[in-house]
Amino acid sequence: MSFDFNAAQRCFSDCRAGEGGGRLAHYWLSLWRGDRLPMRADFKPREIADLLPSVCIFDVVPDVSVRCRLVGSIIVQGAGQDLTGMDWLAMTPPESRTERLSRFSRVAHGAIGRGLRSAKRVSGEGEVAEEIMLPFGDVGENGARQVLTYLGWRPSLYDPTITGVENAGGLLLEFRLTQLQMSAASAA
């Protein structure tokens, strides 16, 4: 399957990401091989070591499941527990599970997801953080695909007793999807 590298670049040039998200996007874009999505094996965590506390990798079986494979330490702190190995849909409010599965499935199939996550500061004030979802091109034996996610917030602003998993499990606000799959006609 062919994917549109130019569409991926435009996703971040037309609407710039924050500093950390922009660096992650730039690195992910550097891993493309022509019209193919980056492969997980090409992703070298040491290249973005300072961003890893804000990064998660999810195993997504499209239209079936979303599991937290790796969870950065800042996200663990903000969620109030380590989510590694957990079923992300089970952590999601029941009324939002179908939409979350749909979003992750579309990204896993070849799209970029971007949105805003809300939380509360210790003071009770609202806070918004950028989230970016990027697909890898590999497909496991069970049909699982990996999605790299970046969350641009810092725990010093948050009290896990106010946010925690109950609130972290909510859907992104203002979610935007950039489709990368090329049709057979446009790929020719």
C-alpha positions, -999 to 999 in steps of 0.1 A, spaced: 0 0 0 12 35 -8 11 64 15 14 101 8 45 115 24 36 151 12 3 149 31 22 138 62 46 168 58 17 192 52 0 180 84 28 196 103 37 225 81 2 238 77 -5 235 115 28 235 134 31 213 165 45 224 198 83 221 203 84 185 215 56 173 192 73 190 163 106 173 170 89 139 172 70 145 140 103 156 122 120 124 134 91 102 123 90 119 89 127 112 85 120 75 88 98 72 57 110 51 28 95 66 -3 57 60 -1 59 36 29 52 44 65 81 43 89 88 8 103 90 3 141 124 -13 137 138 19 123 126 39 152 155 45 175 144 58 209 178 72 217 173 97 188 145 114 209 156 103 244 145 135 261 109 131 246 105 95 257 88 104 291 60 119 270 57 91 245 35 60 244 33 31 219 0 13 215 -6 -21 199 -37 -17 179 -57 -45 163 -79 -24 141 -116 -25 150 -108 -50 178 -84 -37 205 -60 -10 218 -33 -20 243 -7 2 260 26 -14 250 50 12 264 42 43 285 65 72 292 71 82 328 55 116 326 23 99 313 25 73 341 28 101 367 -1 121 352 -23 90 350 -15 81 386 -5 45 376 16 26 350 -6 18 320 19 -5 304 2 -37 292 -33 -24 300 -63 -25 277 -68 12 268 -104 7 258 -112 -8 292 -97 24 307 -120 45 285 -155 56 296 -180 32 281 -197 59 260 -164 68 243 -150 33 236 -164 30 201 -150 64 190 -116 58 206 -113 24 188 -123 41 156 -97 68 159 -69 44 168 -79 21 140 -79 48 114 -44 60 126 -31 24 126 -43 19 90 -24 50 79 -34 84 92 -20 111 115 -42 120 145 -39 153 163 -59 168 190 -60 184 224 -63 167 258 -78 186 287 -67 183 323 -67 204 354 -39 221 372 -35 217 409 -52 252 413 -82 237 395 -77 258 363 -82 240 331 -51 231 310 -49 218 274 -21 197 260 -13 187 224 -15 150 215 -1 135 183 -7 100 170 16 85 143 14 51 126 41 26 120 39 4 89 45 -30 104 17 -55 108 21 -83 134 10 -119 130 -22 -111 149 -29 -81 127 -16 -56 154 -1 -23 142 18 1 164 8 37 170 33 62 184 17 88 206 31 120 220 15 140 248 28 176 253 22 183 290 43 183 321 33 168 355 44 198 375 11 215 363 -11 186 374 -23 168 404 -30 131 396 -58 131 422 -75 157 400 -67 141 366 -57 105 370 -68 76 348 -105 86 351 -99 118 332 -69 106 312 -91 80 296 -113 106 280 -113 114 243 -92 141 227 -109 174 221 -108 190 186 -95 157 170 -82 160 135 -73 132 112 -50 135 82 -54 105 59 -22 93 43 -34 63 22 -31 69 -15 -58 55 -38 -46 32 -66 -54 60 -91 -33 87 -73 -4 63 -67 -1 55 -104 
